[in-house]
Amino acid sequence: MRLVAIGLALVLAGCGGGEGTPAKDGGAGADSALGADGATGDAGARDGAAGDGAAGDAAPADGAAADVAVALDASAAPVATVTVTAPSAPMVVGAEATLTATLRDAGGALLTGRAIAWSSSAPARMSVSAGGVVHAFAPGGPVVITATSEGVPGSVALTIIDGVATGIADVYRFLERCPGNDPAYATIRADFQLRADDVPITGDPPCTEPYLTVPLAQLTDELYVLQALRIAYYLSPGTEGFLPWTPLGLYPWLHTRAAGINLKSAPNQLYCCDQLDGKLFFAMSRQSASSRDSKRDWPGLSSSLAFIAHEVRHADPGPGHTNGCPAFPLPTSPYGCDQTYDLANLGSYGVQYWLESSLADGSLYIGIPCAPTAVAQAYLADAVQQANGFIDRFVTNPPPTATTRRTYGGPCPP
Ligand SMILES: [Zn+2]
């Protein structure tokens, strides 16, 4: 067994670091960790880095060729085909999305500047604007959205859902259990290897229940990371086909993208990923005692889970970061922004916003209302605050303000 790491930092993308301070982590710390990017040619390693601020990380010109056809639309060729593209995941009640209609002539050349009329087969369930923006009002479907240009229709069928009930029915009581006492513990340890400065961690961290009041001396980085992964494991049922950025459920998505987590003793490390023994490990610094103390309860743990998802999204690879958003407006600002909030291609901050806002509005249901009232209010307020902390991270098309308006979910467990 090879225990020694090869020490190659295969940096897919650096991130606005700052575990525990999601709203304003500028990325100065973590981005400084960026080095040789994609040197190994590992699949997809370079794609996510475009505009990610990595030193010497010139954005490739890939994709530019596909747009050249736009210039050919000086002809009066009639529209022959209309193709409508939409988010692949089902839409949740209350959600909006912008559909795109692509027009081509009989020869396949892209046509622009033509009038397009949009219509919905069930406007009461899902409306569509003159600009192709759909708004989901009620569960059901499929609703067929049609774009017509010069008499030629193209359509897409969309399904609207109320949300998903995950495997966590009462998150407050869920957090009483230590990860090592969970039946899924062995699976989680097998699926996600923990490392400390590249060296595998084999022991089981001690934990005295209830986890919510575990002594701080036991609340190590290893312990709370395992609790965050336990949350991911039980949050996952029902999320297959529901997450906007992957057809997989949350846990399989994390598991197939990252082999584990590499805890770093050096400060301000938060990035994806280290390549160790040919596998990708999400890297994060060990936390201070006060930060670890916040990881005994849902707000701190959900923040960690969202950060893990942020970093793993880079390994998809998802879109990289840029600047120019309200939080980081200047060309000289750290790369703490996503270019846009597009459900069809979410960036890493978009993933964080989506997770927190979905937990806040109950479309990703974990039984927060089952907690004592004051606890539930605090959890929901925190989820709203965390989600809204990302709204100024988008250069264009920022997401809407998060709310707690939804009450999806079954009865609380006895
Ligand atoms: Zn990032």
Residues whose N, C-alpha, C, O or C-beta is under 5 A from the ligand:
A	BS01	ZN	G14 C15 G16 S348
